Amino acid sequence: MDFIDSYALQHWVFRFLVALFLVGGLMTLAVGVGLIVRSAQTLRFLDAMNRWVSTRSVLSPIEISPDTRRPGQKHRRWLAVAFIAGAVFAIVGLGTGFDARAVSFALGLDTRPSSVAAWLVESARWALIVGNLAAIVIGISLGFFPDALAALEARGGRWYTARRLAKGANAMNLPLDSWVASSPRAAGWIITVAGLVLVGDFCIVLFGVR
């Protein structure tokens, strides 16, 4: 932590980021000058670099709802034993061997009993106890009342996909590209001025920081 908080590392990271933005400004300047001097060649280069990469094919397997009911029903009694045994073990540990002050100390929090940290640790303890009690109920239901548990899963086990929320995000929006292609020199002057401002600002910051 002392190394991360050191002034030398923070200074180096700051200079690296400034240099990175300076390189970006130089690239912006080069594109702007290219649009002014050699519009056709620069547009061909930009068109070759302008490729749209969609994440739909990569993320589509994640969007498929996995069916875990068959393995769960096949080994439901073993799962019930594991649920109940693990929950009972956790409840006994949380009830008898839990030291809120030691947990606060391990996390680097305030160890005073009246502090907010101690209250949060105790709240987390009781939340875990309630969660393990719920695990016992689930284990009993899985072992002895599978139909009731299946009905509960059917109501609560709804699959939500992000594809519907992100609908249209994979469509390419090219009005700015079309404007640059129709007015390359005007766009080149605007980009050149922006590049000069970036290069000038970050040169001042980079060489002005010691």
C-alpha positions in Angstrom: 0.0 0.0 0.0 2.9 2.4 0.7 4.2 1.7 -2.8 0.8 2.5 -4.4 0.4 5.6 -2.3 3.9 6.8 -3.0 4.4 10.2 -4.7 6.8 8.7 -7.2 4.3 6.2 -8.5 1.5 8.7 -8.7 3.8 11.1 -10.5 4.8 8.5 -13.0 1.2 7.4 -13.6 0.2 11.1 -14.1 3.0 11.7 -16.6 2.1 8.5 -18.5 -1.5 9.5 -18.9 -0.5 12.9 -20.0 1.9 11.4 -22.6 -0.9 9.1 -23.7 -3.3 12.0 -24.3 -0.5 13.8 -26.1 -0.1 10.9 -28.5 -3.8 11.0 -29.1 -3.6 14.7 -29.8 -0.8 14.1 -32.4 -2.9 11.4 -34.1 -5.9 13.8 -34.2 -3.6 16.4 -35.7 -2.3 14.0 -38.3 -5.9 13.0 -39.3 -6.9 16.7 -39.6 -3.8 17.6 -41.8 -4.4 14.5 -43.9 -8.0 15.5 -44.6 -6.8 18.9 -45.7 -3.8 17.9 -47.8 -4.8 14.4 -49.1 -8.5 14.0 -48.6 -9.1 11.0 -50.8 -6.2 8.9 -49.3 -7.1 9.8 -45.8 -10.8 8.9 -46.3 -9.8 5.6 -47.7 -7.6 4.9 -44.7 -10.4 5.9 -42.3 -12.8 3.7 -44.2 -10.5 0.7 -43.9 -10.0 1.4 -40.1 -13.8 2.0 -39.5 -14.8 -1.5 -38.6 -17.8 -2.3 -36.4 -17.2 -5.1 -33.8 -20.3 -6.5 -32.3 -20.3 -8.4 -29.0 -23.6 -10.2 -29.7 -21.9 -13.4 -31.0 -19.5 -13.4 -28.0 -22.2 -12.8 -25.4 -25.0 -14.9 -27.0 -24.1 -18.1 -24.9 -24.5 -16.1 -21.7 -28.0 -15.0 -22.8 -29.1 -18.7 -22.9 -30.9 -19.7 -19.7 -29.2 -22.7 -18.1 -31.5 -25.6 -17.0 -30.3 -26.8 -13.6 -33.6 -28.5 -12.6 -32.8 -31.9 -14.0 -29.4 -32.3 -12.2 -31.0 -30.8 -9.0 -33.9 -33.3 -9.1 -31.6 -36.2 -9.8 -29.4 -35.6 -6.8 -31.9 -33.7 -4.7 -31.4 -35.7 -1.5 -27.7 -35.2 -1.6 -28.1 -31.6 -2.2 -30.6 -31.3 0.6 -28.1 -32.9 3.0 -25.4 -30.5 1.8 -27.7 -27.5 2.2 -28.8 -28.4 5.7 -25.4 -29.6 7.0 -23.6 -26.5 5.6 -26.3 -24.1 6.9 -26.2 -25.7 10.4 -22.4 -25.6 10.5 -22.5 -21.9 9.5 -25.2 -21.0 12.0 -23.3 -22.7 14.9 -20.1 -20.9 13.9 -21.9 -17.5 13.6 -23.6 -18.0 16.9 -20.8 -19.3 19.0 -17.4 -18.5 17.4 -18.1 -15.1 15.9 -16.1 -12.1 17.2 -17.2 -8.8 15.7 -14.3 -7.0 17.2 -11.8 -9.4 15.5 -13.6 -9.1 12.2 -13.5 -5.3 12.4 -9.8 -5.4 13.3 -9.0 -7.8 10.4 -10.8 -5.4 8.0 -9.1 -2.4 9.4 -12.3 -0.9 10.8 -13.1 0.8 14.1 -13.0 -1.9 16.8 -15.1 0.1 19.4 -18.4 -1.7 20.2 -20.3 1.5 19.8 -19.0 2.4 16.4 -20.8 2.2 13.1 -18.4 -0.4 11.8 -19.3 -2.8 14.7 -23.0 -2.3 13.9 -22.4 -3.1 10.2 -20.4 -6.3 11.2 -23.2 -7.4 13.5 -25.8 -6.7 10.9 -23.8 -8.8 8.4 -23.7 -11.6 10.9 -27.4 -11.6 11.4 -28.0 -11.4 7.7 -25.9 -14.5 7.2 -27.8 -16.3 10.0 -31.1 -15.5 8.3 -29.7 -16.6 5.0 -28.5 -19.9 6.4 -31.9 -20.5 8.0 -33.5 -19.9 4.6 -31.0 -22.5 3.2 -32.2 -25.0 5.8 -35.8 -24.4 4.7 -34.7 -24.9 1.0 -32.9 -28.1 1.9 -35.9 -29.5 3.7 -38.1 -28.6 0.8 -35.7 -30.1 -1.7 -35.5 -33.3 0.2 -39.1 -33.8 1.2 -41.3 -31.3 -0.8 -39.8 -31.1 -4.3 -43.1 -30.2 -5.9 -43.6 -27.1 -3.7 -40.0 -26.0 -4.3 -40.4 -26.5 -8.1 -43.5 -24.3 -8.0 -41.6 -21.7 -6.1 -38.7 -21.8 -8.6 -41.2 -21.5 -11.5 -42.4 -18.2 -10.1 -39.1 -16.8 -9.0 -36.8 -18.2 -11.7 -37.3 -15.7 -14.5 -34.5 -15.1 -16.9 -33.8 -11.5 -17.8 -31.7 -10.7 -20.9 -29.8 -7.5 -21.6 -30.4 -7.9 -25.3 -33.8 -6.3 -25.2 -32.4 -3.3 -23.1 -29.5 -2.9 -25.5 -31.6 -3.3 -28.7 -30.3 -0.9 -31.3 -26.9 -0.5 -29.6 -25.3 -2.7 -32.3 -26.5 -0.5 -35.1 -23.9 1.7 -36.7 -24.5 5.4 -36.5 -22.5 7.2 -39.3 -23.9 10.7 -39.7 -20.6 12.2 -38.6 -18.7 10.0 -40.9 -21.0 11.0 -43.8 -20.4 14.7 -43.0 -16.6 14.2 -43.0 -16.8 12.4 -46.3 -18.9 15.1 -47.9 -16.8 18.0 -46.5 -13.3 16.6 -45.8 -11.4 19.9 -45.9 -13.8 21.7 -43.5 -13.7 18.7 -41.2 -10.0 18.6 -41.5 -9.6 22.2 -40.3 -11.8 21.5 -37.3 -9.9 18.4 -36.4 -6.6 20.1 -36.9 -7.5 23.0 -34.6 -8.7 20.5 -32.0 -5.5 18.5 -32.4 -3.4 21.6 -32.0 -5.2 22.5 -28.8 -4.7 19.0 -27.4 -1.0 18.9 -28.3 -0.4 22.4 -26.9 -2.2 21.8 -23.7 -0.7 18.4 -22.9 2.8 19.6 -23.9 2.5 22.4 -21.4 1.3 19.9 -18.7 3.9 17.3 -19.6 7.0 19.5 -19.7 5.7 21.8 -17.0 5.4 19.1 -14.4 8.7 18.1 -12.7 
